[in-house]
């Protein structure tokens, strides 16, 4: 059997759709799981959609997600060029060959004539008008400089079938197909043509792409047959939905890989989550490295039905990835998010980030979680009431002056603060929580904080801790009328 070769063939639109990323991933995993090659091909023949810098976005997204392609425009290989706009001579040659073989023909019809073919329901199907032109007439019209396109010649009767490895047998009646344009009047190929030529010439054995191509594949197969080429194996993938009715879409800002990275998702977590959108590994594990995925990947785990993108689950997984980072890696990826915080530079960065490591699901939460360090204004003292801790405002007002006294005289280290606060509880007959809880609230004015009383003291420093506790005491006094 020949070596498996799969490809990812994105159009450079300027952003990497998560659905596209999943297609790339499955093509990559299938190749690697079968000892094959994974190829990157850029499909840039639609000049109107050209976006500056878009190809670089494709390279960087694939690299960041850990998909190392074997061949591609920036990698080289024996089947190049890997950018379609650099393959124009190739398409022209094969278009002429297909015309010779009866699989395609020149069409000179004007826009007006094509419009006149529209029926009362707004549907239009080309009527093969130009197929009847004689060879001499075609040559004469081309020689006179008349504009033309090249269309596929689809048989009028019969049907075509193929086996999709996910969706089974797909059969389409030829009457449902149209003689689509293969080469446009500007000489550019359409996707309908270029995908066939390139997949064949690049030796692609397995075509893996979205279900939107499921029903047009019979047209492509007719071309393979007309050329006398072996058809590839097809694997079409289910759509990714935002919810029951809506596709994940760029328009709603919920589909772009880079947007997720800038919200503080780690590329490894995104790619891991995306892998699970439509595929369930046999071992039923969710957190997987690329090596795990290659080892576990198999087509029978791919589902036919659309999968729903669940950001809550992605967040959870991302939190797991953050926790699993080494401190060094974590500081490196978290630092740019810390820099966006208004307290950046005011407190110890390492301490702030260390406290947050196990308390965030995305790096984007870092600035907001540190906001309490920046401002300490009046807050609702009802926060001091906590049933489980057995504290309330009155008890807090008793405890806090003692806390002030204790911490004013202790060594400002974790152990020093711990010993003095716990010592205070023991000595005065309080439960530990009756000292630690009011202290934490008095230091922050917040119900939830990235760490307990001792960590908050260390973060704020002695002077600021004492200032805040004093302020909290006066708030309590005002509230209790003392
Ligand atoms: N350029 C096509 C797209 O971006 C590729 C489809 C395919 O993989 O054949 O949708």
Boltz pocket constraint, residues with backbone or C-beta under 6 A from the ligand:
constraints:
  - pocket:
      binder: B
      contacts: [[A, 7], [A, 8], [A, 9], [A, 10], [A, 11], [A, 43], [A, 191], [A, 195], [A, 208], [A, 209], [A, 210], [A, 213]]
      max_distance: 6.0
